[in-house]
Amino acid sequence: MSDTQSAIADPKPALAEPAKQTDVYAIHGADPEVLAYAMAKYSRSSLNMKESLSEISSQRAEQFLNTFYFQYGHRSIADLAHIPFAIERLSLLAAITLVDEQRWDGQERSTRYQNFRKSGWYTPQLGDRTAAYTSSVEALFAAYDKVSAEMLEALKRTIPQPAEMDDGAHTRTLKARAFDVARYLLPLATNTSLGQIVSARTLESQISRLLTSEFAEVRTLGARLKSAAASPAWNVTHESARVLLEEAASFSIPNSAGREDFHARLSDALVRDVKTAPTLVKYSAPSEYTIASRTELLAAATELMAGQPIEPAPVVDLVEDAGSLEVELATSLLYPECHYSWRQLQRTVAALSAPRVAELIALGTKHRGRHDELPRTFSAGQSFKFDILMDIGGFRDMHRHRRCVQLIQDYTDLHGYEEPVCPGQPTLAEAGLAETYASAMDAAHSAYRTARNSGAPSQTALPSEVGSITTNPDAAYLLPLGTRIRAMFKMDFAESLYIAELRSGAAGHFSYRRVAWEMYLAVAKRHPALAAYFRIEDVNAPIDLLKR
């Protein structure tokens, strides 16, 4: 049989390549900017992640980012670098500003489980008004101590201890309920701490926004975040790594040059300094676009609403569209610059001529630079728009719903304050604390007005505004968390259902439980066929206060 015949009769085909399988692995130990570069290389290189990370140095990552991020505007690259930060000893006011990002992940100290009397407070530079400021803050904390302690005793008298619950658990559970009441008295000056894990892209916009703030503390916070991203990060393994280096120093390597090289490489692998995002945040600066736009929009809102008293408004108002996207955009731009309800402001805007409405919208874009993103006030067209007037403490919880578009008005005493009321729990009057609470809140609002109207420019003023400030914005630090604040929450149906269901739960704080319930009622009234889809809890029914 010929070779050809043999091959035909007994074919021996080449072995097929093994099937390629999807490979999945977690990554640890790469610098954030290096990892961002390595991931970005997927679009420009056939190398796998392990190969890319093996060949990339921090210098090469910096060169790449300088070219593609800053020159070519490939902003999404910064979404690939995530950096954890600890931010400690900042005021509640600064914390609310810090976390006001739609792409933000983090956790803050809880007013429910921690005694904030131990936290201290922030004091702005107020000159000869410092003593009055300190006195006002101390008075609020004294009331906070009294209300938390005496409400706990009232709860113990009212809520019997089950046989199966030990003394410690009973006290801890009721203490959390007492803190839920006492937190209304915490001033915005109160110190807190939080941790955040954000992308470098979010960090860059966060820093710019903080540097643009009217509050000096917040601007300082922005500068420190920028510095922390460009400085060596704290490494949890450094101490143990140094011990290993000391032990390695005793290793016997005959060649002195080899010994030095070994220890240098070991030190670089174990205890080298890692700078998390020095390249990606180096150009973060105050936003001139934001400053100029807000100045003109504030003037426009003041002129438009001049002479109109603030009309009464419900806790939750599900507002209707005014018939055009243009009216919604103009209303959105003006809303954060005043203290009127959305409904009142929208009605006023809708009565304007179309050219005037267009002029208002143009104020939001006329100062926009090449790299400036449109502010969230331009996010419009959502079907569900809830104008919410609630206490600042409860707003802080609602603030976490970042799938919403949130437009937040400035702090003021114009809307008064809330009184903590929880079905099934002793009221302030029943606990003998009504007068203590009302006196403390009234005194705080009076101190706020005095400080606000002092007429002296404070450290809060931006350089461009010095000399034009007639009121003192730092007075806001004196406002307690029980003070009402107004905010617009825009969302779709799914998010309205999610918030109503989550925040109406019995374990939640009674402030936002009421808001969630009112949101549900508003949707059910307008769309009765959709009401059945809500798995809602009636917040007016007494609850088991020992269940968390």
Kinemage of the C-alpha trace (Angstrom):
@kinemage 1
@onewidth
@group {chain A} dominant
@subgroup {mainchain}
@vectorlist {calphas} color= white
{ca met a 1} P 0.000 0.000 0.000
{ca ser a 2} L 1.376 3.335 -0.956
{ca asp a 3} L 1.909 6.060 1.588
{ca thr a 4} L -0.971 7.965 0.056
{ca gln a 5} L -3.281 4.985 0.209
{ca ser a 6} L -2.195 4.330 3.797
{ca ala a 7} L -3.008 7.887 4.802
{ca ile a 8} L -6.444 7.645 3.233
{ca ala a 9} L -7.186 4.299 4.818
{ca asp a 10} L -5.893 5.236 8.256
{ca pro a 11} L -6.178 8.975 8.595
{ca lys a 12} L -4.486 10.633 11.566
{ca pro a 13} L -5.823 14.190 11.709
{ca ala a 14} L -3.977 16.774 13.727
{ca leu a 15} L -5.211 17.195 17.291
{ca ala a 16} L -7.640 20.093 17.715
{ca glu a 17} L -6.686 22.894 20.145
{ca pro a 18} L -8.273 22.579 23.574
{ca ala a 19} L -11.428 24.648 23.860
{ca lys a 20} L -10.802 28.069 25.331
{ca gln a 21} L -12.663 28.661 28.569
{ca thr a 22} L -13.652 31.945 30.135
{ca asp a 23} L -11.072 32.940 32.708
{ca val a 24} L -12.158 34.937 35.755
{ca tyr a 25} L -9.864 36.117 38.519
{ca ala a 26} L -9.831 38.855 41.121
{ca ile a 27} L -6.991 41.374 41.182
{ca his a 28} L -5.213 42.672 44.265
{ca gly a 29} L -2.134 44.757 44.889
{ca ala a 30} L -2.076 46.962 41.771
{ca asp a 31} L -1.935 50.735 42.179
{ca pro a 32} L -5.310 52.285 41.223
{ca glu a 33} L -3.900 54.282 38.296
{ca val a 34} L -1.842 51.334 37.057
{ca leu a 35} L -4.935 49.120 37.206
{ca ala a 36} L -6.965 51.733 35.310
{ca tyr a 37} L -4.297 51.792 32.596
{ca ala a 38} L -4.194 47.994 32.426
{ca met a 39} L -7.973 47.791 32.016
{ca ala a 40} L -7.971 50.550 29.420
{ca lys a 41} L -5.430 48.517 27.418
{ca tyr a 42} L -8.096 45.929 26.655
{ca ser a 43} L -9.256 48.301 23.911
{ca arg a 44} L -5.755 48.753 22.471
{ca ser a 45} L -3.868 45.539 23.145
{ca ser a 46} L -4.386 41.767 22.946
{ca leu a 47} L -2.455 41.234 26.184
{ca asn a 48} L -4.361 39.726 29.062
{ca met a 49} L -4.585 41.504 32.423
{ca lys a 50} L -1.745 39.556 34.035
{ca glu a 51} L 0.564 40.357 31.135
{ca ser a 52} L -0.445 44.015 31.110
{ca leu a 53} L 0.078 44.485 34.844
{ca ser a 54} L 3.457 42.760 34.639
{ca glu a 55} L 4.769 45.278 32.122
{ca ile a 56} L 3.189 48.499 33.380
{ca ser a 57} L 4.959 50.836 35.791
{ca ser a 58} L 3.466 53.817 37.552
{ca gln a 59} L 5.499 56.092 35.250
{ca arg a 60} L 4.019 54.485 32.130
{ca ala a 61} L 0.528 54.760 33.636
{ca glu a 62} L 1.080 58.463 34.258
{ca gln a 63} L 2.232 59.023 30.659
{ca phe a 64} L -0.768 57.139 29.300
{ca leu a 65} L -3.262 59.015 31.468
{ca asn a 66} L -1.744 62.376 30.615
{ca thr a 67} L -2.315 61.601 26.944
{ca phe a 68} L -5.628 59.801 26.813
{ca tyr a 69} L -7.384 61.242 29.867
{ca phe a 70} L -6.423 64.887 29.702
{ca gln a 71} L -5.537 65.455 26.034
{ca tyr a 72} L -8.031 63.150 24.304
{ca gly a 73} L -10.782 63.430 26.907
{ca his a 74} L -11.286 59.700 27.511
{ca arg a 75} L -12.920 60.398 30.882
{ca ser a 76} L -14.267 56.888 31.386
{ca ile a 77} L -10.716 55.655 32.071
{ca ala a 78} L -10.901 57.276 35.510
{ca asp a 79} L -13.958 55.146 36.294
{ca leu a 80} L -11.573 52.170 36.412
{ca ala a 81} L -9.486 53.478 39.327
{ca his a 82} L -11.253 53.158 42.688
{ca ile a 83} L -9.781 54.611 45.851
{ca pro a 84} L -10.864 54.162 49.480
{ca phe a 85} L -10.643 57.160 51.797
{ca ala a 86} L -11.217 57.709 55.494
{ca ile a 87} L -12.492 61.221 56.232
{ca glu a 88} L -12.582 61.913 59.937
{ca arg a 89} L -13.575 64.831 62.148
{ca leu a 90} L -15.609 66.834 59.661
{ca ser a 91} L -18.881 68.579 60.439
{ca leu a 92} L -22.265 67.138 59.517
{ca leu a 93} L -22.659 70.097 57.186
{ca ala a 94} L -19.427 69.202 55.397
{ca ala a 95} L -20.352 65.509 55.319
{ca ile a 96} L -23.676 66.230 53.595
{ca thr a 97} L -21.805 68.246 50.978
{ca leu a 98} L -19.093 65.607 50.554
{ca val a 99} L -21.469 62.717 49.839
{ca asp a 100} L -23.631 64.693 47.392
{ca glu a 101} L -22.416 62.620 44.439
{ca gln a 102} L -24.623 60.360 42.330
{ca arg a 103} L -21.764 57.851 41.968
{ca trp a 104} L -20.728 57.559 45.617
{ca asp a 105} L -20.273 54.580 47.926
{ca gly a 106} L -19.525 54.868 51.617
{ca gln a 107} L -20.698 54.739 55.203
{ca glu a 108} L -20.959 57.404 57.877
{ca arg a 109} L -21.202 57.280 61.654
{ca ser a 110} L -24.768 56.538 62.734
{ca thr a 111} L -26.685 58.971 64.939
{ca arg a 112} L -28.754 55.975 66.039
{ca tyr a 113} L -25.991 53.831 67.511
{ca gln a 114} L -23.401 56.352 68.662
{ca asn a 115} L -23.469 59.140 71.211
{ca phe a 116} L -22.470 62.225 69.241
{ca arg a 117} L -21.875 64.200 72.421
{ca lys a 118} L -18.370 62.731 72.345
{ca ser a 119} L -17.657 63.904 68.809
{ca gly a 120} L -17.059 67.576 69.424
{ca trp a 121} L -17.915 70.185 66.828
{ca tyr a 122} L -16.489 72.428 64.151
{ca thr a 123} L -16.029 76.135 64.838
{ca pro a 124} L -15.565 78.497 61.879
{ca gln a 125} L -13.534 81.667 62.222
{ca leu a 126} L -16.109 84.098 63.576
{ca gly a 127} L -13.973 86.652 65.364
{ca asp a 128} L -15.806 88.294 68.253
{ca arg a 129} L -18.859 86.085 67.626
{ca thr a 130} L -17.009 82.879 68.515
{ca ala a 131} L -18.104 82.940 72.159
{ca ala a 132} L -21.780 83.323 71.212
{ca tyr a 133} L -21.426 80.529 68.650
{ca thr a 134} L -19.828 78.197 71.198
{ca ser a 135} L -22.501 78.980 73.751
{ca ser a 136} L -25.259 78.130 71.262
{ca val a 137} L -23.660 74.815 70.298
{ca glu a 138} L -23.095 73.857 73.933
{ca ala a 139} L -26.746 74.611 74.715
{ca leu a 140} L -27.870 72.255 71.939
{ca phe a 141} L -25.601 69.485 73.193
{ca ala a 142} L -26.873 69.978 76.747
{ca ala a 143} L -30.428 69.529 75.444
{ca tyr a 144} L -29.261 66.526 73.379
{ca asp a 145} L -27.846 64.904 76.540
{ca lys a 146} L -31.004 65.587 78.521
{ca val a 147} L -33.416 64.373 75.837
{ca ser a 148} L -31.456 61.188 75.063
{ca ala a 149} L -31.131 60.263 78.765
{ca glu a 150} L -34.693 61.077 79.817
{ca met a 151} L -36.301 59.612 76.696
{ca leu a 152} L -34.422 56.387 77.425
{ca glu a 153} L -35.929 56.304 80.913
{ca ala a 154} L -39.389 57.025 79.488
{ca leu a 155} L -38.969 54.161 77.029
{ca lys a 156} L -37.895 51.797 79.798
{ca arg a 157} L -41.004 52.711 81.756
{ca thr a 158} L -43.212 52.172 78.698
{ca ile a 159} L -41.619 49.152 76.979
{ca pro a 160} L -41.368 46.145 79.288
{ca gln a 161} L -38.330 43.920 79.016
{ca pro a 162} L -39.182 40.475 77.578
{ca ala a 163} L -38.046 37.526 79.654
{ca glu a 164} L -35.852 36.236 76.831
{ca met a 165} L -34.004 39.582 76.404
{ca asp a 166} L -31.116 40.402 78.710
{ca asp a 167} L -30.624 43.805 80.335
{ca gly a 168} L -27.871 44.863 77.957
{ca ala a 169} L -29.825 44.130 74.792
{ca his a 170} L -32.930 45.824 76.180
{ca thr a 171} L -31.019 48.986 77.062
{ca arg a 172} L -29.102 49.096 73.771
{ca thr a 173} L -32.269 48.743 71.710
{ca leu a 174} L -34.134 51.443 73.600
{ca lys a 175} L -31.082 53.706 73.630
{ca ala a 176} L -31.111 53.618 69.818
{ca arg a 177} L -34.754 54.726 69.915
{ca ala a 178} L -33.844 57.532 72.328
{ca phe a 179} L -31.008 58.673 70.045
{ca asp a 180} L -33.506 58.734 67.152
{ca val a 181} L -35.339 61.461 69.080
{ca ala a 182} L -32.299 63.297 70.450
{ca arg a 183} L -30.603 63.558 67.056
{ca tyr a 184} L -33.042 66.349 66.113
{ca leu a 185} L -31.008 68.586 68.443
{ca leu a 186} L -27.581 67.926 66.938
{ca pro a 187} L -26.275 71.076 65.231
{ca leu a 188} L -24.811 70.895 61.746
{ca ala a 189} L -21.497 71.809 63.404
{ca thr a 190} L -21.343 68.343 65.022
{ca asn a 191} L -18.300 66.321 64.019
{ca thr a 192} L -18.700 62.987 62.266
{ca ser a 193} L -16.490 60.546 60.337
{ca leu a 194} L -17.057 58.511 57.198
{ca gly a 195} L -15.397 56.232 54.699
{ca gln a 196} L -15.836 56.362 50.951
{ca ile a 197} L -14.759 54.256 47.985
{ca val a 198} L -15.050 56.259 44.783
{ca ser a 199} L -13.705 56.161 41.262
{ca ala a 200} L -11.048 58.679 40.323
{ca arg a 201} L -13.579 60.275 37.989
{ca thr a 202} L -16.036 60.827 40.836
{ca leu a 203} L -13.179 61.980 43.054
{ca glu a 204} L -12.079 64.569 40.507
{ca ser a 205} L -15.563 66.087 40.231
{ca gln a 206} L -16.034 65.792 44.008
{ca ile a 207} L -12.849 67.720 44.701
{ca ser a 208} L -13.779 70.427 42.204
{ca arg a 209} L -17.241 70.753 43.736
{ca leu a 210} L -15.839 70.965 47.271
{ca leu a 211} L -13.283 73.584 46.251
{ca thr a 212} L -16.170 75.645 44.848
{ca ser a 213} L -18.169 75.624 48.103
{ca glu a 214} L -19.093 78.790 49.972
{ca phe a 215} L -17.957 77.138 53.213
{ca ala a 216} L -14.256 77.366 54.091
{ca glu a 217} L -14.330 74.016 55.900
{ca val a 218} L -15.638 72.327 52.764
{ca arg a 219} L -13.030 73.998 50.548
{ca thr a 220} L -10.304 72.850 52.946
{ca leu a 221} L -11.755 69.345 52.787
{ca gly a 222} L -11.490 69.416 48.979
{ca ala a 223} L -7.842 70.451 49.184
{ca arg a 224} L -7.093 67.656 51.666
{ca leu a 225} L -8.787 65.060 49.479
{ca lys a 226} L -6.682 66.196 46.547
{ca ser a 227} L -3.544 66.029 48.679
{ca ala a 228} L -4.439 62.576 50.005
{ca ala a 229} L -4.886 61.246 46.456
{ca ala a 230} L -1.449 62.544 45.485
{ca ser a 231} L 0.370 61.528 48.689
{ca pro a 232} L 1.467 58.091 49.882
{ca ala a 233} L -1.542 56.112 51.097
{ca trp a 234} L -1.642 54.528 54.529
{ca asn a 235} L -0.889 50.828 54.089
{ca val a 236} L -2.303 48.369 56.589
{ca thr a 237} L 0.519 45.874 55.869
{ca his a 238} L 3.446 48.262 56.285
{ca glu a 239} L 4.176 47.497 59.927
{ca ser a 240} L 4.289 43.738 59.468
{ca ala a 241} L 6.303 44.210 56.263
{ca arg a 242} L 8.920 46.246 58.115
{ca val a 243} L 9.298 43.413 60.617
{ca leu a 244} L 9.941 41.041 57.719
{ca leu a 245} L 12.527 43.429 56.294
{ca glu a 246} L 14.355 43.550 59.606
{ca glu a 247} L 14.406 39.760 59.707
{ca ala a 248} L 15.619 39.611 56.110
{ca ala a 249} L 18.507 41.887 57.009
{ca ser a 250} L 20.098 38.935 58.802
{ca phe a 251} L 20.099 36.786 55.660
{ca ser a 252} L 23.602 35.872 54.551
{ca ile a 253} L 24.253 36.946 50.961
{ca pro a 254} L 28.013 36.806 50.225
{ca asn a 255} L 28.071 39.497 47.558
{ca ser a 256} L 27.496 42.948 49.069
{ca ala a 257} L 26.091 44.353 45.823
{ca gly a 258} L 23.717 41.395 45.570
{ca arg a 259} L 22.700 41.871 49.195
{ca glu a 260} L 21.891 45.545 48.619
{ca asp a 261} L 19.951 44.739 45.461
{ca phe a 262} L 17.974 42.021 47.253
{ca his a 263} L 16.993 44.291 50.117
{ca ala a 264} L 16.111 47.141 47.751
{ca arg a 265} L 13.817 44.876 45.715
{ca leu a 266} L 12.297 43.434 48.878
{ca ser a 267} L 11.651 46.896 50.296
{ca asp a 268} L 10.066 48.060 47.035
{ca ala a 269} L 7.766 45.031 46.999
{ca leu a 270} L 6.699 45.295 50.623
{ca val a 271} L 6.794 48.881 51.874
{ca arg a 272} L 6.996 51.201 48.884
{ca asp a 273} L 4.781 54.282 48.958
{ca val a 274} L 1.652 54.056 46.805
{ca lys a 275} L 0.006 57.246 45.573
{ca thr a 276} L -3.564 56.407 44.663
{ca ala a 277} L -4.523 58.970 42.010
{ca pro a 278} L -1.895 61.707 41.659
{ca thr a 279} L -2.336 62.041 37.905
{ca leu a 280} L -6.101 61.856 37.654
{ca val a 281} L -6.852 64.590 40.202
{ca lys a 282} L -3.940 66.946 39.636
{ca tyr a 283} L -6.010 69.439 37.637
{ca ser a 284} L -9.005 69.496 39.992
{ca ala a 285} L -9.841 73.112 40.752
{ca pro a 286} L -12.776 75.310 41.745
{ca ser a 287} L -15.408 75.405 39.010
{ca glu a 288} L -15.661 78.917 37.619
{ca tyr a 289} L -18.644 77.663 35.611
{ca thr a 290} L -20.510 76.729 38.787
{ca ile a 291} L -19.635 79.959 40.593
{ca ala a 292} L -20.680 82.226 37.722
{ca ser a 293} L -23.845 80.255 36.942
{ca arg a 294} L -25.057 80.162 40.545
{ca thr a 295} L -24.464 83.887 40.962
{ca glu a 296} L -26.615 84.727 37.946
{ca leu a 297} L -29.297 82.143 38.716
{ca leu a 298} L -29.563 83.408 42.298
{ca ala a 299} L -30.108 86.924 40.997
{ca ala a 300} L -32.697 85.653 38.507
{ca ala a 301} L -34.594 83.674 41.150
{ca thr a 302} L -34.570 86.655 43.528
{ca glu a 303} L -35.912 88.966 40.834
{ca leu a 304} L -38.546 86.504 39.589
{ca met a 305} L -39.984 85.703 43.017
{ca ala a 306} L -39.643 89.166 44.543
{ca gly a 307} L -42.556 89.990 46.812
{ca gln a 308} L -44.031 86.493 46.806
{ca pro a 309} L -44.482 84.954 50.270
{ca ile a 310} L -43.565 81.284 50.614
{ca glu a 311} L -46.822 79.360 50.287
{ca pro a 312} L -47.617 76.477 52.663
{ca ala a 313} L -46.694 73.095 51.213
{ca pro a 314} L -47.167 69.468 52.295
{ca val a 315} L -44.348 67.220 53.491
{ca val a 316} L -44.429 65.400 50.147
{ca asp a 317} L -45.847 66.902 46.970
{ca leu a 318} L -45.903 64.792 43.791
{ca val a 319} L -45.913 67.632 41.283
{ca glu a 320} L -47.220 67.492 37.747
{ca asp a 321} L -45.447 68.620 34.615
{ca ala a 322} L -46.217 72.165 33.512
{ca gly a 323} L -46.565 71.099 29.909
{ca ser a 324} L -43.082 71.661 28.549
{ca leu a 325} L -39.556 70.445 29.147
{ca glu a 326} L -38.362 74.024 28.915
{ca val a 327} L -40.424 75.059 31.962
{ca glu a 328} L -39.092 72.098 33.928
{ca leu a 329} L -35.494 72.976 33.040
{ca ala a 330} L -35.919 76.621 34.031
{ca thr a 331} L -37.633 75.611 37.284
{ca ser a 332} L -34.858 73.101 38.042
{ca leu a 333} L -32.171 75.725 37.534
{ca leu a 334} L -33.863 78.237 39.863
{ca tyr a 335} L -35.086 75.815 42.542
{ca pro a 336} L -31.750 75.355 44.416
{ca glu a 337} L -31.280 79.132 44.510
{ca cys a 338} L -34.425 79.907 46.524
{ca his a 339} L -36.655 78.498 49.270
{ca tyr a 340} L -39.959 78.284 47.400
{ca ser a 341} L -41.766 75.046 46.724
{ca trp a 342} L -41.426 73.483 43.289
{ca arg a 343} L -45.140 73.968 42.620
{ca gln a 344} L -45.064 77.694 43.404
{ca leu a 345} L -41.872 78.282 41.459
{ca gln a 346} L -43.013 76.216 38.473
{ca arg a 347} L -46.317 78.110 38.305
{ca thr a 348} L -44.420 81.395 38.201
{ca val a 349} L -42.027 80.170 35.497
{ca ala a 350} L -44.874 78.728 33.408
{ca ala a 351} L -46.509 82.170 33.306
{ca leu a 352} L -43.444 83.674 31.606
{ca ser a 353} L -43.093 84.116 27.856
{ca ala a 354} L -41.209 81.452 25.913
{ca pro a 355} L -38.276 83.812 25.185
{ca arg a 356} L -37.937 84.633 28.899
{ca val a 357} L -37.948 80.935 29.818
{ca ala a 358} L -35.241 80.381 27.195
{ca glu a 359} L -33.185 83.188 28.742
{ca leu a 360} L -33.362 81.486 32.148
{ca ile a 361} L -32.192 78.166 30.687
{ca ala a 362} L -29.347 79.943 28.905
{ca leu a 363} L -28.062 81.211 32.263
{ca gly a 364} L -27.211 77.614 33.094
{ca thr a 365} L -25.003 77.155 30.039
{ca lys a 366} L -23.509 80.543 29.117
{ca his a 367} L -20.390 80.090 31.307
{ca arg a 368} L -19.813 76.423 30.430
{ca gly a 369} L -16.234 75.634 29.449
{ca arg a 370} L -15.018 73.002 27.050
{ca his a 371} L -14.633 70.298 29.719
{ca asp a 372} L -17.526 71.302 32.006
{ca glu a 373} L -20.332 68.789 32.342
{ca leu a 374} L -23.881 70.100 32.592
{ca pro a 375} L -25.022 70.254 36.246
{ca arg a 376} L -27.662 67.870 37.526
{ca thr a 377} L -30.242 70.647 37.276
{ca phe a 378} L -30.386 69.793 33.566
{ca ser a 379} L -31.513 66.233 34.356
{ca ala a 380} L -35.166 66.492 33.420
{ca gly a 381} L -38.022 64.445 32.020
{ca gln a 382} L -38.580 61.997 34.888
{ca ser a 383} L -42.230 61.059 35.445
{ca phe a 384} L -42.151 61.229 39.243
{ca lys a 385} L -41.050 64.472 40.870
{ca phe a 386} L -41.421 64.661 44.653
{ca asp a 387} L -40.948 68.030 46.323
{ca ile a 388} L -40.074 67.032 49.910
{ca leu a 389} L -39.943 69.268 52.984
{ca met a 390} L -38.493 67.360 55.943
{ca asp a 391} L -36.017 67.586 58.811
{ca ile a 392} L -32.315 67.671 57.888
{ca gly a 393} L -31.663 64.453 59.836
{ca gly a 394} L -34.258 62.539 57.843
{ca phe a 395} L -33.046 64.148 54.622
{ca arg a 396} L -29.577 62.728 55.284
{ca asp a 397} L -31.104 59.245 55.081
{ca met a 398} L -33.089 60.041 51.942
{ca his a 399} L -29.948 61.585 50.460
{ca arg a 400} L -28.520 58.070 50.058
{ca his a 401} L -30.924 57.275 47.209
{ca arg a 402} L -28.500 58.219 44.473
{ca arg a 403} L -30.525 56.836 41.585
{ca cys a 404} L -32.678 59.929 42.048
{ca val a 405} L -31.844 63.344 40.687
{ca gln a 406} L -31.739 65.473 43.822
{ca leu a 407} L -31.933 69.261 43.788
{ca ile a 408} L -31.245 70.591 47.279
{ca gln a 409} L -32.010 74.051 48.604
{ca asp a 410} L -29.751 75.879 51.058
{ca tyr a 411} L -30.180 75.668 54.813
{ca thr a 412} L -32.605 78.155 56.366
{ca asp a 413} L -34.880 78.662 59.348
{ca leu a 414} L -37.754 79.817 57.098
{ca his a 415} L -39.531 76.449 57.202
{ca gly a 416} L -39.296 75.974 60.972
{ca tyr a 417} L -38.500 72.625 62.557
{ca glu a 418} L -39.997 69.195 63.102
{ca glu a 419} L -41.002 67.582 66.386
{ca pro a 420} L -40.059 63.905 66.728
{ca val a 421} L -43.223 61.785 66.818
{ca cys a 422} L -43.180 57.986 66.582
{ca pro a 423} L -46.393 55.924 66.869
{ca gly a 424} L -46.201 53.676 69.920
{ca gln a 425} L -43.316 55.628 71.463
{ca pro a 426} L -43.637 58.196 74.286
{ca thr a 427} L -44.008 61.727 72.935
{ca leu a 428} L -41.839 64.557 74.165
{ca ala a 429} L -44.754 65.757 76.295
{ca glu a 430} L -45.283 62.305 77.811
{ca ala a 431} L -41.572 62.132 78.632
{ca gly a 432} L -41.682 65.619 80.167
{ca leu a 433} L -39.332 66.977 77.493
{ca ala a 434} L -41.575 69.163 75.326
{ca glu a 435} L -40.454 72.436 76.874
{ca thr a 436} L -36.787 71.425 76.837
{ca tyr a 437} L -36.992 70.558 73.140
{ca ala a 438} L -38.942 73.622 72.017
{ca ser a 439} L -36.734 75.990 74.023
{ca ala a 440} L -33.557 74.485 72.602
{ca met a 441} L -34.818 74.602 68.996
{ca asp a 442} L -36.176 78.156 69.317
{ca ala a 443} L -32.928 79.362 70.897
{ca ala a 444} L -30.869 77.697 68.140
{ca his a 445} L -32.929 79.319 65.388
{ca ser a 446} L -32.685 82.675 67.146
{ca ala a 447} L -28.896 82.286 67.411
{ca tyr a 448} L -28.807 81.337 63.726
{ca arg a 449} L -30.669 84.499 62.724
{ca thr a 450} L -28.401 86.668 64.858
{ca ala a 451} L -25.261 85.111 63.383
{ca arg a 452} L -26.649 85.179 59.837
{ca asn a 453} L -27.523 88.859 60.065
{ca ser a 454} L -24.238 89.874 61.671
{ca gly a 455} L -23.311 91.508 58.368
{ca ala a 456} L -19.630 90.626 58.686
{ca pro a 457} L -17.975 88.694 55.869
{ca ser a 458} L -16.847 85.292 57.167
{ca gln a 459} L -14.181 82.828 56.128
{ca thr a 460} L -16.962 81.302 54.044
{ca ala a 461} L -16.757 83.973 51.360
{ca leu a 462} L -15.040 82.990 48.120
{ca pro a 463} L -12.273 85.393 47.034
{ca ser a 464} L -14.490 86.842 44.278
{ca glu a 465} L -17.265 87.578 46.767
{ca val a 466} L -15.375 89.336 49.553
{ca gly a 467} L -16.979 92.706 50.176
{ca ser a 468} L -20.336 91.675 48.771
{ca ile a 469} L -21.463 89.434 51.634
{ca thr a 470} L -24.162 91.014 53.776
{ca thr a 471} L -25.080 87.891 55.697
{ca asn a 472} L -22.930 85.255 57.330
{ca pro a 473} L -23.436 81.788 55.770
{ca asp a 474} L -21.467 80.147 58.608
{ca ala a 475} L -24.572 80.651 60.733
{ca ala a 476} L -25.887 77.439 59.139
{ca tyr a 477} L -23.631 75.419 61.449
{ca leu a 478} L -25.950 76.418 64.310
{ca leu a 479} L -29.054 74.867 62.752
{ca pro a 480} L -30.132 71.597 64.427
{ca leu a 481} L -30.942 68.471 62.416
{ca gly a 482} L -34.613 68.961 63.284
{ca thr a 483} L -34.684 72.050 61.043
{ca arg a 484} L -36.676 71.552 57.851
{ca ile a 485} L -34.970 71.539 54.459
{ca arg a 486} L -36.565 71.379 51.016
{ca ala a 487} L -35.315 69.109 48.225
{ca met a 488} L -36.654 67.895 44.888
{ca phe a 489} L -36.326 64.157 44.175
{ca lys a 490} L -36.820 63.190 40.506
{ca met a 491} L -37.162 59.500 39.688
{ca asp a 492} L -38.877 56.783 37.705
{ca phe a 493} L -41.646 54.485 38.950
{ca ala a 494} L -39.283 51.682 40.004
{ca glu a 495} L -37.300 54.000 42.250
{ca ser a 496} L -40.439 55.482 43.824
{ca leu a 497} L -41.615 51.971 44.675
{ca tyr a 498} L -38.181 51.014 46.021
{ca ile a 499} L -37.907 54.046 48.307
{ca ala a 500} L -41.490 53.728 49.566
{ca glu a 501} L -41.024 50.050 50.383
{ca leu a 502} L -37.555 50.342 51.929
{ca arg a 503} L -38.088 53.488 53.951
{ca ser a 504} L -41.523 52.567 55.310
{ca gly a 505} L -40.121 49.523 57.131
{ca ala a 506} L -40.699 49.304 60.873
{ca ala a 507} L -36.956 49.260 61.609
{ca gly a 508} L -36.446 52.652 59.994
{ca his a 509} L -36.410 56.124 61.507
{ca phe a 510} L -39.899 57.527 61.942
{ca ser a 511} L -39.012 60.711 60.043
{ca tyr a 512} L -38.334 59.108 56.691
{ca arg a 513} L -40.978 56.425 57.304
{ca arg a 514} L -43.557 59.215 57.152
{ca val a 515} L -42.036 60.595 53.938
{ca ala a 516} L -42.048 57.139 52.332
{ca trp a 517} L -45.689 56.660 53.297
{ca glu a 518} L -46.659 60.023 51.800
{ca met a 519} L -44.793 59.152 48.599
{ca tyr a 520} L -46.815 55.947 48.325
{ca leu a 521} L -50.105 57.772 48.959
{ca ala a 522} L -49.254 60.354 46.303
{ca val a 523} L -48.498 57.695 43.685
{ca ala a 524} L -51.573 55.676 44.642
{ca lys a 525} L -53.781 58.747 44.269
{ca arg a 526} L -52.494 59.628 40.832
{ca his a 527} L -52.059 56.041 39.583
{ca pro a 528} L -54.492 53.868 41.577
{ca ala a 529} L -53.897 50.867 39.320
{ca leu a 530} L -50.239 50.843 40.424
{ca ala a 531} L -50.883 51.000 44.178
{ca ala a 532} L -51.203 47.223 44.477
{ca tyr a 533} L -47.578 46.756 43.450
{ca phe a 534} L -46.266 48.475 46.591
{ca arg a 535} L -45.373 46.179 49.513
{ca ile a 536} L -45.892 48.981 51.981
{ca glu a 537} L -46.192 49.185 55.757
{ca asp a 538} L -48.681 51.600 57.322
{ca val a 539} L -46.420 53.913 59.269
{ca asn a 540} L -49.291 55.138 61.436
{ca ala a 541} L -49.639 51.742 63.112
{ca pro a 542} L -47.712 51.261 66.385
{ca ile a 543} L -44.654 49.038 66.017
{ca asp a 544} L -42.656 46.722 68.266
{ca leu a 545} L -39.958 49.102 69.431
{ca leu a 546} L -37.716 46.227 70.502
{ca lys a 547} L -37.349 44.954 66.938
{ca arg a 548} L -34.619 46.524 64.834
